[in-house]
Amino acid sequence: MSRRFLMMLPLTAVALAACQPAARQDVSVDDAWVRLPPVAGRPGAAYFTIHGGAKADRLVGIDTSKAARVELHESGMENGMMTMRAIAGADVPAGGEVRFAPGGNHAMLFDVAADVKPGGEMPLTFRFASGRTVEVSARAQAAGDAAPGHSSH
């Protein structure tokens, strides 16, 4: 190999490394939205995506000033019937992703405040086992609206 080529290798490696996206240092949350209850007094649901940071973590709860209580739930099928049960948390792998989506894991919102309306926002504070908290504003949608990013056709 030519001497010039060998001298260029380290520079090429540095340039390529600079093109790679930086790894997330801390857990983060995005795509948060809330499906409001169809009838006042019934629970609503929150959906979101958690992105793992440099170290694994665990979602242990969600707080909001706009609901009396928030519970983490998982949905599934058992004997041909849709089931739902409360869960204590959700593991978030380092560098991984955990989705809470319709038909799967979700957060149940009990006694949603009357001032949360479709098109508005609801503050959510995600609590992790590491002690980290992440605050986001979730878009509020009416019960019959399609999930964000999906057409109702």
Long-range contacts (C-beta under 8 A, 24 or more apart in sequence): 23-54, 23-95, 24-51, 24-52, 24-53, 24-54, 24-95, 25-53, 25-54, 26-53, 26-54, 26-132, 27-51, 27-52, 27-53, 27-57, 27-92, 27-128, 27-130, 27-132, 27-134, 28-53, 28-134, 29-124, 29-126, 29-134, 29-136, 30-136, 31-148, 32-124, 32-136, 32-137, 32-138, 32-139, 33-138, 33-139, 33-140, 33-141, 33-147, 33-148, 34-109, 34-112, 34-116, 34-122, 34-138, 34-139, 34-140, 34-141, 35-102, 35-141, 35-142, 35-143, 35-145, 35-147, 36-112, 36-116, 36-117, 36-118, 36-140, 36-141, 36-142, 36-143, 37-112, 37-143, 38-143, 38-144, 40-114, 41-111, 43-108, 43-109, 43-110, 43-112, 44-108, 44-109, 44-112, 45-102, 45-106, 45-107, 45-108, 45-109, 46-70, 46-100, 46-106, 46-107, 46-109, 46-122, 46-124, 46-138, 47-99, 47-100, 47-101, 47-102, 47-106, 47-107, 47-147, 48-99, 48-100, 48-107, 48-124, 48-126, 48-136, 48-138, 49-97, 49-98, 49-99, 49-100, 50-90, 50-92, 50-97, 50-98, 50-99, 50-100, 50-126, 51-96, 51-97, 52-92, 52-93, 52-94, 52-95, 52-96, 52-97, 52-98, 53-94, 53-95, 54-94, 54-95, 55-94, 55-130, 56-91, 56-92, 56-93, 56-94, 57-92, 57-128, 57-129, 57-130, 57-132, 58-89, 58-90, 58-91, 58-92, 58-128, 58-129, 58-130, 59-89, 59-90, 59-92, 59-98, 59-126, 59-127, 59-128, 60-88, 60-89, 60-127, 60-128, 60-129, 61-89, 61-126, 61-127, 62-107, 62-124, 62-125, 62-126, 62-127, 63-124, 63-125, 63-127, 64-109, 64-122, 64-123, 64-124, 64-125, 65-113, 65-123, 66-109, 66-112, 66-113, 66-115, 66-116, 66-122, 66-123, 67-109, 67-110, 67-111, 67-112, 67-113, 67-122, 68-110, 68-111, 69-109, 69-110, 69-111, 70-107, 70-108, 70-109, 70-110, 70-124, 71-107, 71-108, 71-110, 72-105, 72-106, 72-107, 72-108, 73-105, 73-106, 73-107, 73-108, 74-104, 74-105, 75-103, 75-104, 75-105, 75-106, 89-129, 92-128, 101-147, 102-147, 116-140, 118-142, 118-145
